[in-house]
Amino acid sequence: MPVTTSWGCETVRPILFTVGGVDIQAFWLSAFLGFLLGFLTVRSEVRRRGLGEDVTYDLVLAAYIGGWVGADR
């Protein structure tokens, strides 16, 4: 259910929908989609440059960990 402001406008829905009793939250869905799109972009660029695909996983994992650690600072 969307949150409504005092002047009647809807704000972000913290819980978008429920699947099998598990609430799907807007933040985690957007974080996952960003991660997925970043992975697909890096994989495409790695293939275009002719590098080994194992580089893709290493880069994305390092960026993922660095992003979360850096966001906490």
Secondary structure as GFF3:
##gff-version 3
##sequence-region A 1 73
A	DSSP	beta_strand	15	19	.	.	.	ID=ss1
A	DSSP	beta_strand	22	25	.	.	.	ID=ss2
A	DSSP	alpha_helix	26	49	.	.	.	ID=ss3
A	DSSP	alpha_helix	54	71	.	.	.	ID=ss4
###
